[in-house]
Amino acid sequence: MLFLVFQLAKDRYAIEARQVIEVLPLVNVKQIPGAPPGVAGIFNYHGASVPLIDLADLALGTPSRKWMSTRIIVVNYGVESGQTHPLGLVVEQATETLRRNEEDFSDAGLAVSDTPFLGNVTTDAGGIVQRIEIQRLLSDELRGQLFREEIGSA
């Protein structure tokens, strides 16, 4: 499997490439007053407003730094109805890929209830890389806020 590798602060993380729609430069973001922690706002993606999550803010409590290598990873986020929605993720240094098999990942040895999206780990020459589980990224409450139409159809 191919993974897109990026950083949050000084640590490296990976998202399975098949979940990625597109990687974009950091674009203008419309901030939403009163948005929950980790929600950077919305951005225009091919004419549609797409919610944007700052992964560093969500995981670490500090916003991503605005570097030349800071990117928006647009992913397919599936909801309970089976539909998928584009979701933007702000990450730092999204500049490399990594090939690994499922069995190359092992338990991180520590589960934190506030970050259930942090998955198993693997290593490479640069050190430890932790997998981000996209489907576990959003709490039920946050998912309901970002994809309101799903609440009405449930």
Order of alpha helices (4+ residues) and beta strands (2+ residues): beta-beta-beta-beta-beta-alpha-beta-beta-beta-beta-alpha-alpha
